[in-house]
Amino acid sequence: MIEMGNGCLPLRSSLLSCGSFETTTLATTVMRSRLWWWNVRIHQAPTLNLQNCATPELSNSRRVWTSGEQQKGLQLEAKALAGGVVALGKFDALHVGHRALAEHAAEIGAPFLVSFAGMAEVLGWEVRLPVVARCDRARVMSLWAEHCGDVVPQEYMLEFSKVRSLSPEQFVEKLASELKVKGVVAGANYRFGYKAAGDASDLVRLCQEYGLQSAIVNPIMDASEMSSPVLVDDSSREKGQVSTTRVRKALANGDMKRVAELLGRRHRLVIRPDKYVRRDNLISVPAVNALNQPPRIGSYECSFVLEGAGATLDSDSLAGNVRLEESCITLELQQPSLVDTITQQNLIVLDFLA
């Protein structure tokens, strides 16, 4: 039986088509090609913020969100920060170093992660898929609550174009007078102000002048044997600390154990089932439906997370395989009768096992 959803092309012969691309499902030649394979299992998951996973119309080329679009839906009202403690950073990967900032902020007051929207566009950086899907960030924050005195950290975005020209003193004044925060937390290597003129010592001094509490947190070092310096740009190198650069490099290497160590949790891949094609026990979706960075091509074991599954489905009933090509992601289920369960979900979610 062949069924198509949302405009997929018809199947031809032994080929399973996915939009304008085709994949041979059973041929040995495909088994030897550049594919991602994962063994998957099913478990119940907390609800994702589907509104924050809304995507524009997909094309045959990968759609990459602008950094501003990545943060849409994360914004709080400025008044929500009043009396809170802000941790400053970029917070793309939400790794263990970022979590340490949230922990220290929670020791002083209500923790907020404050970062900047639109930096890539203003500074001309390459815009890439985020490490954490936008709709999954609230789940990560809830996981951090146990490290933050059972308080779930919140996120707040400052428009980079509006604060870029501020001097270090003007920036701290904005935190104190406009946002009315109680305290500020940053990493020891944090730079701020126009052209990164301020460092951690300046932040402590200025916070004291404006009556704010402050804390400078030493970086969490990467304990891996692979923790040699990673080139960040032409003028600087990391010094062995956990960083988003290291997370992305580990993903690019397909080292999911290392990724889990850096993140402090399993890496979760979120995929939209738009334009799916099904045949028997196979479901294929365009690879452009991935909402965050996947690992490199290779074989992986992971858990397939079905939102709202409850106790009605056996944990082994959706076991199967997932393979990813450059243009198509295909799920292969052991029980064809359960394919409808997958295609009716808003999201396909995979947790990689180290």
N, C-alpha and C positions, 0 to 999 in steps of 0.2 A: 504494500500500500504506500502510495506517495501522497504527501500533503505539503502544501506550500503556504507560508504565512508572510504577509506584508510584502508581496511583490517579488518573491524569489523566482528564478527561472525554472522551467521544467527540467526534470531529470532526463538524461539521454543515455541509453544503453546502461553500462555499469558505472556511469559517472554521477556523482552527487554534486549538483551545481549550487553555488552560493553566490547570488547576485550575478556578476559578470565573470565569475571565475569557477573553475571546475576542479574536483578532486576525485581521483579514483579511490574507491572505498576498500576494495579487497585486493587489488593487484599488488604483487610482491614489489614491483618497482616503487610504489608509493611507500611501502614499509621501509624502504631504504632511503627515501628522500628526506629533506630537511623538515622534520615534524617534531612537535612537542607531544609527548605521551605522559599521561598521568593516570595512576590508579586512583579511583575516587570512592568515597563513602559519604553517606548522608547523615547529617545531624541537624538539630533545630538551631536556629540562629536568632539573635535579637533583631528587631525591626530596623531596616536601613531607612535613611531619609531619602525617599524616592524623588522628592521634589528637587533635591540637590543633585540628582543624577540625570535630570533632564538634559537631552543632547540635541544639537541641531541636526538637520538632515544630513545623513551620512552619504559620502561619495565613495568612489573606488579607491581613493587615496586616504590614508589615515588622517582623521580629524584631530588636531591637537588644540586643546583649549588655550586661550590666552591666559596669562596669570591672573588677570582681573576676572575672567569668567570662572576660573577655578575656585575663586573665593566667593562668588555670588551665593548668597544663602547663608554664609557664615557670619554675616555682619550683625552685631548687636547695636542697640542704641548707645550713643556715647555716655549717656547718664548711667548706664548699667555698670560702668567701671568705677563710679564714685565709691571711694572707700575700699576698693580692691587693690590687689598687688599684681603688677604686670611683669611677666617674664618676656624679655625682648629677644627676638630671633627671627629666622625665616620659617622654620617649622614645616618643611615640606614632607620629610620622611616620618616625622613623629617618632624618632628613635630614642634610645635610652638616655642620650645626652639631653635631649629636649625634655624628657620626663623628669630628669634631675632638676631642671630649672623650675618645672611645675611643682615639684616636691618642696623646694626651698621657698617658693612663693606661698605655698599653702601653710608653711610654718609661720608666716607673718600675717596672712589674711586670706580673703577669698582670691583664688588664683585665676589669672587671665593670661592667655598666650596672645601677645600683641605682635603682629608682623605687618608686612607692607604689600598692598595689592598694586599690581601694574609695574613692578620693578623691571621685569624682562622687556616690556615694551619701551619703557623710558630709557633703559641702559643698552638696548639693542642685544640682549641675550637671546640665545636660542630658547624657544618655548617648547617644552617637552611634556609628555604625559606625566602627571604627578605620580609619586610613589604610592600615595594613599588616595583612593578614590574620594571625591568630595563627599559623597553620601555615606562614606564609611568613617569619616573623621570623628563624628559624635560617638560611635562605638568605641573607638580607641580612647577617647577622653573618658568614657565610662570605665574602661579597663584600668585607667590610671588612678581612679578614685581611691583604690586600696592603698596607693602610695601617697595620697594627698589627704590623709585624715578623713576618708570617706566623703570627700568633696569632689565633685566632678568639675575639672577645669573648663572654663569657657574660652572661646576665641573671639578676638576683635581685630579688624583690619583697618589700618591707616592707609589712605590713598597716597602712594609714594610721591606722585607728582605734586602733591600739596605740601609735603613736608621735606622734600628733597633739599630745598634751599635753606632750611633752618640751620642755624649754628647749633653746636652742642647745648649751649645755654638756652637757646630758644626752644629746642626740643624738650628739654627737661621742664621748662616753664609751661609748655603745652600740656605735658603730663600732669603737672601740679595744678595749674590754674584752670585749664579748659576741661580736662578729663577728670580732674580731682581724685587722682589715685592716692593710695595710702603709702605705697612702696614700690620699689623697682628691683628686679632681679635680672642679672645678665651673666653670660659666661666671661671667663677671664680674658678671652681674646676678642670680646665684642667691641666693634667700632661703630660710632654714630655721629650724626651731624653732617653738614655739607662736606663732601669729599672725605668722609670718614675721619674728620679732624679730631674727634673725641675718642678716648679709650676708657678702659674700666676705671682707672683712677679718677679721670675727669667725671665720670658718672657718679662715683661715690661723693666726690666733692660737691658737685652741683645738687645732688639730692639733699645733702646736708644743708646747703644754702636755702633750698626751697622747702625745708621741713619734711622731707620724705625719708622713710626708712629705705635701706638698700642692702643688697647682698650680692657678692660676686662669687660665682660658683666655678670651681676648678673643673676642667673638661673631664669627661669620662673617657679613659683611654681604651683603645682597641687592643684587647689582650690576645688577639689572634696571632699566630705565627706569621701571618701574611701582612702584618701591620707595618709594612715599609712605607715611607712617605709617598703620598699620592699627589701628583701634580694637579693643582686646582686651576691655575692660570699661568701666564708668563712670568709673573712677578712674585708668586707666593707658593708655599708648600704647606700641606698639613703636617702636623708634628706628632701624628699617631693617635689623635683623638677620634672618637666615634663621630661620624659626619654623614650627611646626606650623600656626599660624593662617594663615600665608601659603600653605602647601601646600594647605590646605583651600580657601582662597579661589581659588587657581589652578585647582583641580579644579572648583570651582563655576562658574568662568568657562570651563572646557573648554580651557584653555591648557596643552596637554600638553608643549610645549617648556619652558615655565616650570616646570612640575612636575618635569620631568626635571632641570633645572638645580638646583632646590632640594633634590631628593632625592639627586642624584649618580648616578642610575640611572633606568631607565624605570619608570613606575608599572605595577604588576601588579595586575590584578583577578582574584580567585579566586571561582568560582561553583560551587555544588553542582548536579549534574544531577538532583536529586530531583524526582519527579513530572513527568518529562519527557513530552512528546508528540512523536511523529515522523510526518511525512508526506513520502514521497518523499525529497527532499534537505533537508528542514527539520527542525530540532529546536527545540522550545520548552520553556523552564523558567520557573517563577515568578520574578519579579524579586526576591522576598524571599530567594532563594537566594544573593544576593551576600553575601560574607563581609567585604567591606571597601568603603570609599567609592569609588564610580565617579565619573567626571567628569559634567558636565552634558550634557544632550541635545545632540547634534550629530553631525557626521561625523568619524570618526577612522580612522587607519590603525594597524594593530597586528599583532603576531605571535601566533598561536595556539599555545600551548605544550602539547605532548602528552607527558605523563610516560612515560618508558620507551619512546619510539617507536623509538629506535635508528636504524639505517641501513636498515630495511626499508621505510620509507615515503619516497617522493619529497617533497622540500621544497615542491613546488607541488601535491601531490596533494590536500591538504586546503584549498586556497585557497577563499575564499568571502566571505560577508558575515555580519555580526552586527548585529542591530537590537534595541534595548531600548525598550520602552514602560514606562509607569508600573507595569504589572502583569505584564509578560511579556518575557523575553529570547529572541530567536529566532536560531539559527545557520542559515545557508543555505550548503550545501556544493555544490561543482560536481559531485562524483561521489556519487550516492546510495548506491553500494555501500559507502562509507566511513562512513556514518552510524553503523553499529554500533560502529565504533572509538571514536567520541565517547561514545556512550551507555554504553559499558562502562567508561569511565574513572571514577575516584572524584571527580575534580575537572575543571572547565573553567577553564582559565587563559589570560588575555590579557595580553600586554605591549604597552603603547601606544607607538607610534613618534612621536617629536617631529616 
